[in-house]
Amino acid sequence: MSAAADPRPANPAETAVRRTITLTWGLYLFGALYLVGPVLGWLLGGLALVSLYLGPAMRADLRAAPIPPVVWAWMAGMAGMLVALWIGHLDWGLGAKQTIKSSVGWAKGWALLALFPLIGAVLPIRREVIARAQCVVGLHTLILLPLLVAAPYAGLPSQIFVSPLKAVGGPGPEYFTVYLYTLDPASWTARWQFFAPWSPFAGLLGVTAVLFALEERDRRWMLAGLLAGAAMILLSKSRMSLVALVVCTLGPRLLGLIVRSWAWGAAAAVAAGFAFVGDRVLDAGAAAVHGFKSARADSTRVRETLQRIAEQRWRSESVWFGHGTVQPGPHIVEYMPIGSHHTWFGLLFVKGLAGLVCLLVPLVWTAWLAALDAARGPRGRLPLGLVLMMVILTFGENIEIEAYLLWPALMMLGIHARELREDARTIAPETPSRP
């Protein structure tokens, strides 16, 4: 790969970000990824606060930018999550030990959804540094791909080892386990999860890799990122990631058409044509949805049952602040925890309506800003694609326990908020003042 136009780190914050991302596979082989994400978030978050406090006294290459309003919303929302957690624990008498444990979990999960946007918005970290680092990870993935693909056919074990770092604590041993591949219990065929704790999440990380690769200017690095992302999506065999790939790549690029007059004419022609073939299109869509759900019917059944139980118990037992923590599910859902496998139903069950609002408001605000910018030009495509990926993720996973791998996307949202604020500050002086 060429080193030409290499966006080398220009300050310690960019160095820490780039090295952490490029060491993804190495950290995974030590079972350390789950720990490194939160540690990086709190260290760089502390650096951002120090930079804000010192102001002009801070070294020139680390001076802080003002916190954008949308990042304040993320910080307020995630602080609200902690308050809702405490209230839920008090309501259900879960005790001081469980409250402390859950608060530590908040610091390693929900808090990162505020810390990394804050870091991206305040510290001078460039988007091209993150994009190049993601493509480097893509190259490493392609190098390891032959071993990963050949492993199940060569009779190699699925699981290599469980890192002793699991003693630190986490959601489960899978976060500290190194896998070559896994076996789908429904079909007993191989699936690959790369450096993620399970395959569906690996597929969405593949979508993230594609989105960042499309931002890369060097064509060879871009190709490495695109190929690696595509491999992660296909080999994870995740239905959700296939949908996300289309939505998150094409959606932001098609959005710009709405500001062009000819697009409205084309839309009118499509609408007129739909009057003649609409029934067949709807039937085909219904058949596609049915086939999508039937592809892994057992998984769909478990997820839908979990959601139904979580909603019913939320409505009948604790509407405002939830149950404080997930609870073991019955045999019908294979003992999966109630409040898992869906961010929104999980929030309702664990933190109630208060918790849902704490995530919904900053997420919608961020999506709105990214959509407006994507409609104006290409700068908004990457952040909008990442927001759409996160939204899709919330309907199949618990986003907070996966923030330790989503942090480059979260940081990119903060960088975009900083870019928008800089635009506003540039335009403001040109606005004539009133007499």
VEXDREN-2710 file (C-alpha; in Angstrom, 1 decimal):
% VEXDREN-2710
k/r/px/py/pz
1/MET/0.0/0.0/0.0
2/SER/1.2/3.5/-0.8
3/ALA/2.1/5.9/1.9
4/ALA/1.2/8.8/-0.4
5/ALA/-1.2/11.3/1.1
6/ASP/-1.1/9.3/4.3
7/PRO/-3.1/11.3/6.9
8/ARG/-0.6/11.0/9.7
9/PRO/-1.6/11.9/13.2
10/ALA/-1.0/15.6/14.0
11/ASN/-1.4/15.4/17.8
12/PRO/-1.4/12.8/20.6
13/ALA/-5.2/12.4/20.5
14/GLU/-5.1/11.4/16.8
15/THR/-2.1/9.1/17.5
16/ALA/-4.1/7.3/20.3
17/VAL/-7.1/6.9/18.1
18/ARG/-5.2/5.6/15.1
19/ARG/-3.1/3.2/17.0
20/THR/-6.1/1.8/18.9
21/ILE/-8.0/1.2/15.7
22/THR/-5.2/-0.3/13.8
23/LEU/-4.4/-2.7/16.7
24/THR/-8.0/-4.0/16.6
25/TRP/-7.0/-7.6/15.6
26/GLY/-4.0/-7.7/18.0
27/LEU/-6.2/-6.5/20.9
28/TYR/-8.8/-9.1/20.0
29/LEU/-6.3/-11.9/20.1
30/PHE/-5.6/-10.9/23.7
31/GLY/-9.3/-10.6/24.5
32/ALA/-8.7/-7.0/25.4
33/LEU/-11.1/-5.1/23.0
34/TYR/-13.9/-4.9/25.6
35/LEU/-11.6/-3.2/28.1
36/VAL/-9.7/-0.9/25.7
37/GLY/-12.8/0.9/24.3
38/PRO/-14.0/2.2/27.7
39/VAL/-10.5/3.0/28.9
40/LEU/-9.8/5.1/25.7
41/GLY/-13.2/6.8/26.0
42/TRP/-12.6/7.9/29.6
43/LEU/-8.9/8.9/29.0
44/LEU/-9.6/11.0/25.9
45/GLY/-12.9/12.3/27.5
46/GLY/-10.8/13.5/30.5
47/LEU/-8.3/15.1/28.0
48/ALA/-11.2/16.9/26.3
49/LEU/-12.4/18.3/29.6
50/VAL/-8.9/19.4/30.6
51/SER/-8.6/21.1/27.2
52/LEU/-11.9/22.9/27.7
53/TYR/-10.8/24.0/31.2
54/LEU/-7.4/25.3/30.2
55/GLY/-8.6/27.0/27.0
56/PRO/-5.7/29.0/25.4
57/ALA/-3.3/27.7/28.0
58/MET/-3.5/24.2/26.4
59/ARG/-0.9/23.2/23.9
60/ALA/-1.8/24.5/20.5
61/ASP/-2.4/21.1/18.8
62/LEU/-4.9/20.0/21.5
63/ARG/-6.9/23.2/22.1
64/ALA/-10.6/22.5/22.5
65/ALA/-13.5/23.5/20.3
66/PRO/-16.7/24.5/22.0
67/ILE/-19.2/21.7/22.7
68/PRO/-22.0/21.7/20.1
69/PRO/-25.6/21.7/21.3
70/VAL/-26.3/18.2/20.0
71/VAL/-23.3/16.8/22.0
72/TRP/-24.7/18.5/25.1
73/ALA/-27.9/16.5/24.3
74/TRP/-25.9/13.2/24.2
75/MET/-24.2/14.1/27.5
76/ALA/-27.5/15.0/29.2
77/GLY/-29.2/11.9/27.8
78/MET/-26.6/9.5/29.0
79/ALA/-26.5/11.2/32.4
80/GLY/-30.2/10.7/32.5
81/MET/-29.7/7.0/31.9
82/LEU/-27.6/6.8/35.1
83/VAL/-30.3/8.6/37.1
84/ALA/-33.0/6.3/35.7
85/LEU/-30.8/3.3/36.6
86/TRP/-30.5/4.5/40.2
87/ILE/-34.2/5.1/40.5
88/GLY/-35.0/1.7/39.1
89/HIS/-32.7/0.0/41.5
90/LEU/-34.3/1.9/44.4
91/ASP/-37.8/1.1/43.3
92/TRP/-37.0/-2.7/43.1
93/GLY/-34.8/-2.8/46.2
94/LEU/-31.8/-4.3/44.3
95/GLY/-29.3/-3.2/46.9
96/ALA/-26.1/-1.2/47.0
97/LYS/-23.9/-4.0/45.5
98/GLN/-26.1/-4.5/42.4
99/THR/-26.4/-0.7/42.1
100/ILE/-22.6/-0.2/42.1
101/LYS/-22.2/-3.1/39.6
102/SER/-24.8/-1.6/37.3
103/SER/-23.2/1.9/37.6
104/VAL/-19.9/0.4/36.5
105/GLY/-21.7/-1.2/33.5
106/TRP/-23.1/2.2/32.7
107/ALA/-19.6/3.6/32.6
108/LYS/-18.5/0.9/30.2
109/GLY/-21.7/1.2/28.0
110/TRP/-24.1/4.1/27.9
111/ALA/-21.5/6.6/29.0
112/LEU/-19.5/5.9/25.9
113/LEU/-22.4/7.1/23.7
114/ALA/-21.7/10.6/25.2
115/LEU/-17.9/10.4/25.7
116/PHE/-16.9/9.6/22.1
117/PRO/-19.1/12.3/20.5
118/LEU/-17.6/14.7/23.1
119/ILE/-14.1/13.7/22.1
120/GLY/-14.8/14.0/18.4
121/ALA/-16.4/17.4/18.9
122/VAL/-13.9/19.0/21.2
123/LEU/-10.5/17.5/20.3
124/PRO/-8.9/18.3/16.9
125/ILE/-9.3/14.8/15.4
126/ARG/-9.8/14.5/11.7
127/ARG/-12.2/12.2/9.9
128/GLU/-9.6/11.1/7.4
129/VAL/-7.4/9.7/10.2
130/ILE/-10.2/7.4/11.4
131/ALA/-11.1/6.4/7.8
132/ARG/-7.5/5.4/7.0
133/ALA/-7.2/3.5/10.3
134/GLN/-10.4/1.6/9.5
135/CYS/-8.9/0.6/6.1
136/VAL/-5.8/-0.6/7.8
137/VAL/-8.0/-2.9/9.9
138/GLY/-9.6/-4.0/6.6
139/LEU/-6.2/-5.0/5.2
140/HIS/-5.5/-7.0/8.3
141/THR/-8.9/-8.7/8.0
142/LEU/-8.1/-9.7/4.4
143/ILE/-4.7/-11.1/5.4
144/LEU/-6.4/-13.3/8.1
145/LEU/-9.4/-14.2/5.9
146/PRO/-7.9/-17.4/4.3
147/LEU/-7.2/-18.8/7.7
148/LEU/-10.7/-17.9/9.1
149/VAL/-12.5/-19.4/6.0
150/ALA/-10.4/-22.6/5.9
151/ALA/-10.6/-23.2/9.7
152/PRO/-13.9/-25.2/9.8
153/TYR/-13.0/-27.2/6.8
154/ALA/-9.6/-28.0/8.1
155/GLY/-11.0/-29.3/11.4
156/LEU/-9.6/-26.5/13.5
157/PRO/-11.4/-25.7/16.7
158/SER/-14.1/-23.0/16.7
159/GLN/-12.9/-21.4/20.0
160/ILE/-9.2/-20.8/20.6
161/PHE/-9.2/-19.6/24.2
162/VAL/-11.0/-17.4/26.7
163/SER/-8.8/-14.5/27.9
164/PRO/-8.0/-14.3/31.6
165/LEU/-9.0/-10.6/31.3
166/LYS/-12.6/-11.8/31.8
167/ALA/-11.9/-11.6/35.5
168/VAL/-12.3/-7.9/35.2
169/GLY/-15.9/-8.4/34.5
170/GLY/-18.2/-7.9/31.5
171/PRO/-21.6/-8.9/30.0
172/GLY/-20.4/-12.4/29.3
173/PRO/-17.4/-14.6/28.4
174/GLU/-18.0/-14.2/24.7
175/TYR/-16.6/-10.7/25.0
176/PHE/-13.2/-12.1/26.0
177/THR/-13.2/-15.2/23.8
178/VAL/-11.2/-15.6/20.6
179/TYR/-13.0/-17.5/17.9
180/LEU/-12.0/-18.7/14.4
181/TYR/-15.6/-19.3/13.6
182/THR/-18.9/-20.4/15.2
183/LEU/-21.6/-22.9/14.2
184/ASP/-25.1/-21.7/13.6
185/PRO/-27.3/-23.9/15.9
186/ALA/-30.2/-23.9/13.4
187/SER/-28.2/-25.3/10.5
188/TRP/-24.9/-26.3/12.0
189/THR/-23.1/-24.4/9.3
190/ALA/-20.1/-22.1/9.9
191/ARG/-20.5/-18.4/10.5
192/TRP/-17.8/-16.0/11.2
193/GLN/-17.8/-13.2/13.7
194/PHE/-14.3/-11.8/13.2
195/PHE/-13.5/-9.6/16.2
196/ALA/-17.1/-9.1/17.3
197/PRO/-18.7/-11.1/20.1
198/TRP/-21.2/-12.6/17.7
199/SER/-21.9/-12.8/14.0
200/PRO/-24.8/-10.3/13.4
201/PHE/-22.8/-7.6/15.1
202/ALA/-19.8/-8.4/12.9
203/GLY/-22.0/-7.9/9.9
204/LEU/-22.9/-4.4/11.0
205/LEU/-19.3/-3.7/11.7
206/GLY/-18.7/-4.7/8.1
207/VAL/-21.2/-2.0/7.1
208/THR/-19.3/0.5/9.2
209/ALA/-16.1/-0.6/7.4
210/VAL/-17.7/0.0/4.0
211/LEU/-18.9/3.5/5.0
212/PHE/-15.5/4.6/6.3
213/ALA/-13.8/3.1/3.2
214/LEU/-16.0/5.2/0.9
215/GLU/-14.5/8.2/2.7
216/GLU/-10.9/7.1/1.9
217/ARG/-9.2/9.1/-0.9
218/ASP/-6.5/6.5/-1.7
219/ARG/-8.1/4.0/-4.0
220/ARG/-6.0/1.1/-2.8
221/TRP/-6.8/1.6/0.8
222/MET/-10.4/2.2/-0.2
223/LEU/-10.5/-1.2/-2.0
224/ALA/-9.0/-2.9/1.1
225/GLY/-11.7/-1.5/3.3
226/LEU/-14.5/-2.3/0.9
227/LEU/-13.4/-5.9/0.4
228/ALA/-13.0/-6.5/4.1
229/GLY/-16.4/-4.9/4.9
230/ALA/-18.1/-7.0/2.2
231/ALA/-16.4/-10.2/3.5
232/MET/-17.6/-9.4/7.1
233/ILE/-21.2/-8.8/5.9
234/LEU/-21.4/-12.0/3.7
235/LEU/-19.5/-14.4/6.1
236/SER/-21.5/-13.3/9.1
237/LYS/-24.6/-14.4/7.3
238/SER/-26.5/-11.6/9.0
239/ARG/-29.8/-10.6/7.4
240/MET/-29.8/-7.3/9.2
241/SER/-26.4/-6.3/7.8
242/LEU/-27.5/-6.9/4.3
243/VAL/-30.4/-4.5/4.7
244/ALA/-28.1/-2.0/6.5
245/LEU/-25.6/-2.1/3.6
246/VAL/-28.2/-1.0/1.1
247/VAL/-29.8/1.6/3.4
248/CYS/-26.7/3.1/4.8
249/THR/-24.7/3.5/1.6
250/LEU/-27.5/4.4/-0.9
251/GLY/-29.8/6.3/1.4
252/PRO/-27.4/9.3/2.1
253/ARG/-26.4/9.5/-1.5
254/LEU/-30.0/9.5/-2.8
255/LEU/-31.0/12.1/-0.2
256/GLY/-29.2/14.8/-2.2
257/LEU/-31.6/14.2/-5.1
258/ILE/-34.5/15.8/-3.2
259/VAL/-32.9/19.2/-3.7
260/ARG/-32.8/18.8/-7.4
261/SER/-35.9/19.7/-9.4
262/TRP/-35.6/16.8/-11.9
263/ALA/-35.8/14.3/-9.0
264/TRP/-39.3/15.6/-8.3
265/GLY/-40.3/14.9/-11.8
266/ALA/-38.9/11.4/-11.7
267/ALA/-40.7/10.8/-8.4
268/ALA/-44.0/11.9/-10.0
269/ALA/-43.4/9.5/-12.9
270/VAL/-42.7/6.6/-10.5
271/ALA/-45.8/7.5/-8.4
272/ALA/-47.9/7.4/-11.6
273/GLY/-46.5/4.1/-12.6
274/PHE/-47.1/2.7/-9.2
275/ALA/-50.8/3.1/-9.7
276/PHE/-50.6/0.4/-12.3
277/VAL/-48.2/-2.1/-10.7
278/GLY/-48.7/-1.2/-7.0
279/ASP/-50.5/-4.4/-6.1
280/ARG/-47.8/-6.6/-7.5
281/VAL/-45.1/-4.5/-5.8
282/LEU/-46.8/-4.8/-2.4
283/ASP/-47.3/-8.5/-2.8
284/ALA/-43.6/-8.9/-3.7
285/GLY/-42.6/-6.8/-0.7
286/ALA/-44.7/-8.9/1.6
287/ALA/-43.2/-12.1/0.2
288/ALA/-39.7/-10.7/0.7
289/VAL/-40.4/-9.8/4.3
290/HIS/-41.8/-13.3/4.9
291/GLY/-38.7/-14.8/3.3
292/PHE/-36.5/-12.6/5.4
293/LYS/-38.0/-13.7/8.6
294/SER/-38.2/-17.3/7.6
295/ALA/-34.4/-17.4/6.8
296/ARG/-33.8/-18.0/10.5
297/ALA/-37.2/-18.6/11.9
298/ASP/-36.0/-19.8/15.3
299/SER/-34.1/-16.6/15.8
300/THR/-37.0/-14.4/14.7
301/ARG/-39.4/-16.3/17.0
302/VAL/-37.1/-15.8/20.1
303/ARG/-36.6/-12.2/19.4
304/GLU/-40.3/-11.4/18.9
305/THR/-41.2/-13.3/22.0
306/LEU/-38.6/-11.5/24.1
307/GLN/-39.9/-8.1/22.8
308/ARG/-43.5/-9.1/23.6
309/ILE/-42.6/-10.2/27.2
310/ALA/-40.5/-7.0/27.7
311/GLU/-43.3/-4.7/26.5
312/GLN/-46.0/-6.5/28.6
313/ARG/-44.0/-6.4/31.8
314/TRP/-43.0/-2.8/31.2
315/ARG/-46.6/-1.7/30.8
316/SER/-47.9/-3.6/33.8
317/GLU/-45.0/-3.3/36.3
318/SER/-42.9/-0.2/35.8
319/VAL/-43.7/2.4/33.1
320/TRP/-41.4/5.3/34.1
321/PHE/-38.1/3.9/35.3
322/GLY/-38.2/0.2/34.4
323/HIS/-36.9/-2.8/36.3
324/GLY/-33.3/-1.5/36.8
325/THR/-31.7/-4.6/35.2
326/VAL/-32.3/-7.4/32.7
327/GLN/-34.0/-10.5/34.1
328/PRO/-33.7/-14.2/33.1
329/GLY/-36.3/-15.2/30.5
330/PRO/-38.4/-18.4/30.4
331/HIS/-37.8/-21.6/28.5
332/ILE/-39.8/-20.3/25.5
333/VAL/-37.1/-17.8/24.8
334/GLU/-34.3/-20.2/25.5
335/TYR/-33.6/-18.5/28.8
336/MET/-32.4/-15.3/27.0
337/PRO/-32.5/-12.3/29.3
338/ILE/-35.6/-10.2/29.1
339/GLY/-34.5/-6.7/27.9
340/SER/-31.9/-8.0/25.5
341/HIS/-31.7/-8.3/21.7
342/HIS/-33.5/-5.0/21.2
343/THR/-32.4/-1.6/22.4
344/TRP/-35.8/0.1/22.5
345/PHE/-37.7/-2.8/24.2
346/GLY/-34.6/-3.3/26.4
347/LEU/-34.7/0.4/27.5
348/LEU/-38.4/0.2/28.3
349/PHE/-37.9/-2.9/30.4
350/VAL/-34.7/-1.8/32.2
351/LYS/-35.0/2.0/32.4
352/GLY/-38.6/2.7/31.4
353/LEU/-40.0/5.5/29.4
354/ALA/-37.4/7.9/30.9
355/GLY/-34.5/5.8/29.5
356/LEU/-36.1/5.6/26.1
357/VAL/-36.4/9.4/25.8
358/CYS/-32.8/9.8/27.0
359/LEU/-31.6/7.9/23.9
360/LEU/-34.3/8.9/21.4
361/VAL/-33.8/12.7/21.6
362/PRO/-30.1/12.9/20.9
363/LEU/-30.3/10.1/18.3
364/VAL/-33.1/11.8/16.4
365/TRP/-31.3/15.2/16.6
366/THR/-28.1/13.8/15.3
367/ALA/-29.9/12.0/12.5
368/TRP/-31.7/15.2/11.5
369/LEU/-28.5/17.3/11.4
370/ALA/-26.7/14.6/9.3
371/ALA/-29.7/14.3/6.9
372/LEU/-29.7/18.0/6.3
373/ASP/-26.0/18.1/5.6
374/ALA/-26.2/15.0/3.4
375/ALA/-29.0/16.8/1.4
376/ARG/-26.6/19.8/0.9
377/GLY/-23.5/17.9/-0.1
378/PRO/-21.2/14.8/0.3
379/ARG/-19.9/15.8/3.8
380/GLY/-23.0/14.5/5.5
381/ARG/-23.0/11.1/3.8
382/LEU/-20.7/9.3/6.2
383/PRO/-22.3/10.6/9.5
384/LEU/-25.8/9.9/8.1
385/GLY/-24.8/6.4/7.1
386/LEU/-23.4/5.8/10.5
387/VAL/-26.5/7.1/12.2
388/LEU/-28.7/4.9/10.0
389/MET/-26.5/1.9/10.9
390/MET/-26.9/2.6/14.6
391/VAL/-30.7/2.9/14.2
392/ILE/-30.8/-0.4/12.4
393/LEU/-28.6/-1.9/15.1
394/THR/-31.0/-0.8/17.9
395/PHE/-33.7/-3.0/16.4
396/GLY/-31.7/-6.2/16.7
397/GLU/-29.1/-5.6/19.4
398/ASN/-28.5/-3.7/22.7
399/ILE/-26.4/-0.8/21.4
400/GLU/-24.9/0.1/24.8
401/ILE/-23.0/-3.2/25.3
402/GLU/-21.5/-2.8/21.8
403/ALA/-20.3/0.8/22.2
404/TYR/-16.8/-0.5/22.9
405/LEU/-16.5/-1.4/19.2
406/LEU/-18.8/1.3/17.8
407/TRP/-16.6/4.1/19.2
408/PRO/-15.0/5.2/15.9
409/ALA/-18.6/5.8/14.5
410/LEU/-19.6/7.6/17.7
411/MET/-16.4/9.8/17.4
412/MET/-17.2/10.6/13.8
413/LEU/-20.6/11.9/14.9
414/GLY/-18.9/14.3/17.2
415/ILE/-16.5/15.4/14.5
416/HIS/-19.4/16.1/12.2
417/ALA/-21.1/18.2/14.9
418/ARG/-17.9/20.2/15.2
419/GLU/-17.8/20.7/11.5
420/LEU/-21.4/22.0/11.5
421/ARG/-20.6/24.3/14.4
422/GLU/-17.5/25.7/12.6
423/ASP/-19.7/26.4/9.6
424/ALA/-22.2/28.3/11.8
425/ARG/-19.4/30.4/13.4
426/THR/-18.0/31.2/9.9
427/ILE/-21.4/32.4/8.6
428/ALA/-22.4/34.3/11.7
429/PRO/-20.0/37.3/11.3
430/GLU/-21.3/37.8/7.8
431/THR/-24.9/38.3/9.1
432/PRO/-25.6/42.0/9.4
433/SER/-26.5/43.2/12.8
434/ARG/-29.5/45.2/13.6
435/PRO/-29.1/48.9/14.2
END
